[in-house]
Amino acid sequence: MKVAPVYNELNKYSNFISRIIHTGQHYDLNMSRTFFKDLNLPTPYINLGVGSGTHAEQTGRVLIAYEKLLIKEEPDLVIVVGDVNSTLACSLASVKLGIPLAHIEAGLRSFDREMPEEINRILTDQVSDFLFTTCEDANLNLKNEGISEDKIFFVGNVMIDSLQNHINKAENSNILEKLGLRKKNSVNKFALVTLHRPSNVDDRDILKGILNALNEIAKRIEVIFVAHPRTLK
């Protein structure tokens, strides 16, 4: 979802040859294919197929596999997005080989070092050559962490680009009718929920607490729970 607007924009220029590398960190094949189809993205150039595992296992496997790919392909620039383990691993592989690195969604902070994603964000930003930010707060965070201003580029939120590119398709979807939420010209109020973060779904007690809270909310408003493959496990 974050890659799509960037990839499609780069493809408008003949002097860019862009390749999408799928690390396989988000390893549900059906969900992955659905996203690529809905976002009008081509089949990934390479799928590293790293699969699941601990944070260290995932990061290590991506780092090793991506380094081999970089040595073979010799790209002029690597672009990473977000804050997942693949983001950090691909960043480390790139900078260790001296390949310029760009980070989309740089500078976002939760200020919670217990979140694995926060560590990924901080480390990725520290080694990036081009930091593309979504908001002024992100610019300030980077400056406070000692990042040179000439590396920071305030470009806005690519998720808004994805929203604008697909809002007509979403509005013309019949999913509300399928779920019985739209009757004639009115739409029932509802809440849409999905859960996938390991910290929320891997611990049964935490997941149970969230589900209990959703049950309480469901007494006041209909809750549509889209179950992520990780949550189903």
VENLIN-V969628 format. One record per pair of residues at least 12 apart in sequence whose ideal C-beta (glycine too) atoms are under 10 Angstrom apart, sorted by the first residue. I is the first residue (numbers start at 0). J is the second residue. If there is no record, write none. Layout:
# VENLIN-V969628
i & j
I & J
I & J
This chain:
# VENLIN-V969628
i & j
0 & 34
0 & 37
0 & 38
0 & 40
0 & 80
0 & 81
0 & 157
0 & 158
0 & 160
0 & 161
0 & 162
0 & 165
1 & 38
1 & 79
1 & 80
1 & 81
1 & 103
1 & 104
1 & 156
1 & 157
1 & 158
1 & 160
1 & 161
2 & 17
2 & 19
2 & 20
2 & 21
2 & 34
2 & 35
2 & 38
2 & 40
2 & 43
2 & 78
2 & 79
2 & 80
2 & 81
2 & 103
2 & 157
2 & 161
3 & 19
3 & 34
3 & 35
3 & 37
3 & 38
3 & 39
3 & 40
3 & 157
3 & 160
3 & 161
3 & 164
3 & 165
4 & 38
4 & 103
4 & 157
4 & 158
4 & 159
4 & 160
4 & 161
4 & 162
4 & 163
4 & 164
4 & 165
5 & 17
5 & 78
5 & 80
5 & 101
5 & 103
5 & 131
5 & 154
5 & 157
5 & 160
5 & 161
6 & 18
6 & 19
6 & 38
6 & 39
6 & 40
6 & 41
6 & 78
7 & 38
7 & 39
7 & 40
7 & 160
7 & 161
7 & 164
8 & 157
8 & 160
9 & 78
10 & 41
15 & 75
15 & 76
16 & 74
16 & 75
17 & 41
17 & 44
17 & 74
17 & 76
17 & 78
18 & 41
18 & 43
18 & 44
18 & 45
18 & 68
18 & 72
18 & 74
19 & 35
19 & 40
19 & 41
19 & 42
19 & 43
19 & 44
19 & 45
19 & 46
20 & 43
20 & 44
20 & 45
20 & 46
20 & 47
20 & 61
20 & 64
20 & 65
20 & 68
20 & 69
20 & 72
20 & 74
20 & 77
20 & 78
20 & 79
20 & 85
20 & 89
21 & 35
21 & 40
21 & 42
21 & 43
21 & 44
21 & 45
21 & 46
21 & 47
21 & 48
21 & 49
21 & 85
22 & 43
22 & 45
22 & 46
22 & 47
22 & 48
22 & 49
22 & 50
22 & 57
22 & 60
22 & 61
22 & 64
22 & 65
22 & 83
22 & 84
22 & 85
22 & 86
22 & 88
22 & 89
23 & 43
23 & 45
23 & 46
23 & 47
23 & 48
23 & 49
23 & 50
23 & 51
23 & 57
23 & 60
23 & 61
23 & 64
23 & 85
24 & 47
24 & 48
24 & 49
24 & 50
24 & 51
24 & 52
24 & 57
24 & 58
24 & 60
24 & 61
24 & 83
24 & 84
24 & 85
24 & 86
24 & 88
25 & 50
25 & 51
25 & 83
25 & 85
25 & 195
25 & 227
25 & 228
25 & 229
26 & 46
26 & 48
26 & 49
26 & 50
26 & 51
26 & 52
26 & 57
26 & 228
26 & 229
27 & 51
27 & 227
27 & 228
27 & 229
27 & 231
28 & 46
28 & 228
29 & 228
30 & 227
30 & 228
31 & 43
31 & 46
37 & 165
37 & 168
37 & 169
38 & 161
38 & 164
38 & 165
39 & 164
39 & 165
44 & 68
44 & 72
45 & 64
45 & 65
45 & 68
45 & 71
45 & 72
47 & 60
47 & 61
47 & 63
47 & 64
47 & 65
47 & 67
47 & 68
47 & 85
47 & 88
47 & 89
48 & 60
48 & 64
49 & 61
49 & 62
49 & 63
49 & 64
49 & 65
49 & 84
49 & 85
49 & 88
51 & 197
51 & 229
51 & 232
52 & 84
53 & 84
53 & 197
54 & 83
54 & 84
54 & 87
54 & 115
54 & 118
54 & 119
54 & 197
55 & 84
56 & 84
57 & 83
57 & 84
57 & 85
57 & 87
57 & 88
57 & 115
58 & 83
58 & 84
58 & 85
58 & 86
58 & 87
58 & 88
58 & 89
58 & 91
58 & 115
58 & 119
59 & 84
59 & 88
60 & 84
60 & 85
60 & 88
61 & 83
61 & 84
61 & 85
61 & 86
61 & 87
61 & 88
61 & 89
61 & 91
61 & 92
62 & 84
62 & 85
62 & 87
62 & 88
62 & 89
62 & 90
62 & 91
62 & 92
62 & 95
63 & 88
63 & 92
64 & 88
64 & 89
64 & 92
65 & 77
65 & 85
65 & 88
65 & 89
65 & 90
65 & 91
65 & 92
65 & 93
65 & 96
66 & 88
66 & 89
66 & 91
66 & 92
66 & 93
66 & 95
66 & 96
67 & 92
68 & 89
68 & 92
69 & 89
69 & 92
69 & 93
69 & 95
69 & 96
69 & 98
70 & 92
70 & 96
72 & 98
73 & 96
73 & 98
74 & 93
74 & 96
74 & 98
74 & 99
75 & 98
75 & 99
76 & 93
76 & 98
76 & 99
76 & 100
76 & 101
76 & 128
76 & 129
77 & 89
77 & 90
77 & 92
77 & 93
77 & 94
77 & 96
77 & 98
77 & 99
77 & 100
77 & 101
77 & 102
77 & 127
77 & 128
78 & 93
78 & 99
78 & 100
78 & 101
78 & 102
78 & 103
78 & 127
78 & 129
78 & 131
79 & 93
79 & 100
79 & 101
79 & 102
79 & 103
79 & 104
79 & 105
79 & 119
79 & 123
79 & 127
80 & 101
80 & 102
80 & 103
80 & 104
80 & 105
80 & 123
80 & 131
80 & 157
81 & 102
81 & 103
81 & 104
81 & 107
81 & 116
81 & 119
81 & 120
81 & 123
81 & 157
82 & 102
82 & 104
82 & 105
82 & 107
82 & 109
82 & 114
82 & 115
82 & 116
82 & 117
82 & 118
82 & 119
82 & 120
82 & 121
82 & 122
82 & 123
82 & 124
83 & 115
83 & 116
83 & 119
84 & 115
84 & 116
84 & 118
84 & 119
85 & 119
86 & 102
86 & 103
86 & 104
86 & 116
86 & 119
86 & 120
86 & 122
86 & 123
87 & 115
87 & 116
87 & 118
87 & 119
87 & 120
87 & 121
87 & 122
87 & 123
87 & 126
88 & 119
88 & 123
89 & 123
90 & 102
90 & 119
90 & 122
90 & 123
90 & 124
90 & 125
90 & 126
90 & 127
91 & 122
91 & 123
91 & 126
93 & 126
93 & 127
93 & 128
94 & 123
94 & 125
94 & 126
94 & 127
94 & 128
95 & 126
98 & 128
99 & 127
99 & 128
99 & 129
100 & 123
100 & 126
100 & 127
100 & 128
100 & 129
100 & 130
101 & 127
101 & 128
101 & 129
101 & 130
101 & 131
101 & 150
101 & 152
102 & 120
102 & 123
102 & 124
102 & 125
102 & 126
102 & 127
102 & 128
102 & 129
102 & 130
102 & 131
102 & 132
102 & 150
103 & 127
103 & 129
103 & 130
103 & 131
103 & 132
103 & 133
103 & 152
103 & 154
103 & 156
103 & 157
104 & 120
104 & 123
104 & 124
104 & 130
104 & 131
104 & 132
104 & 133
104 & 134
104 & 137
104 & 154
104 & 156
104 & 157
104 & 158
105 & 120
105 & 123
105 & 124
105 & 127
105 & 129
105 & 130
105 & 131
105 & 132
105 & 133
105 & 137
105 & 138
105 & 140
105 & 141
105 & 146
105 & 150
105 & 151
105 & 152
105 & 154
106 & 120
106 & 121
106 & 124
106 & 130
106 & 131
106 & 132
106 & 133
106 & 134
106 & 135
106 & 136
106 & 137
106 & 138
106 & 139
106 & 140
106 & 141
106 & 142
106 & 143
106 & 144
106 & 146
106 & 151
106 & 153
107 & 120
107 & 124
107 & 132
107 & 133
107 & 134
107 & 136
107 & 137
107 & 140
107 & 141
108 & 120
108 & 121
108 & 124
108 & 136
108 & 137
108 & 139
108 & 140
108 & 141
108 & 143
108 & 144
110 & 140
113 & 198
114 & 196
114 & 198
115 & 196
115 & 197
115 & 198
116 & 196
116 & 198
120 & 137
120 & 140
121 & 140
121 & 144
124 & 137
124 & 140
124 & 141
124 & 144
124 & 146
124 & 150
124 & 151
125 & 141
125 & 144
125 & 145
125 & 146
127 & 141
127 & 146
127 & 150
127 & 151
128 & 150
129 & 149
129 & 150
129 & 151
129 & 152
130 & 146
130 & 147
130 & 150
130 & 151
130 & 152
130 & 153
130 & 154
131 & 150
131 & 151
131 & 152
131 & 153
131 & 154
131 & 155
131 & 157
132 & 151
132 & 152
132 & 153
132 & 154
132 & 155
132 & 156
133 & 153
133 & 154
133 & 155
133 & 156
133 & 157
133 & 158
133 & 159
134 & 153
134 & 155
134 & 156
135 & 153
137 & 151
137 & 153
138 & 151
138 & 152
138 & 153
139 & 151
174 & 223
175 & 187
175 & 189
175 & 223
178 & 221
178 & 223
179 & 221
180 & 221
180 & 223
187 & 220
187 & 221
188 & 219
188 & 220
188 & 221
189 & 217
189 & 220
189 & 221
189 & 222
189 & 223
190 & 213
190 & 216
190 & 217
190 & 219
190 & 220
190 & 221
190 & 222
190 & 223
190 & 224
191 & 221
191 & 222
191 & 223
191 & 224
191 & 225
192 & 209
192 & 210
192 & 213
192 & 216
192 & 217
192 & 222
192 & 223
192 & 224
192 & 225
192 & 226
193 & 223
193 & 224
193 & 225
193 & 226
193 & 227
193 & 230
194 & 206
194 & 209
194 & 210
194 & 213
194 & 224
194 & 225
194 & 226
194 & 227
194 & 229
194 & 230
195 & 225
195 & 226
195 & 227
195 & 228
195 & 229
195 & 230
196 & 227
196 & 229
196 & 230
197 & 229
199 & 227
199 & 229
199 & 230
200 & 226
200 & 227
200 & 229
200 & 230
200 & 231
200 & 232
201 & 229
201 & 230
201 & 232
206 & 230
209 & 230
210 & 224
210 & 230
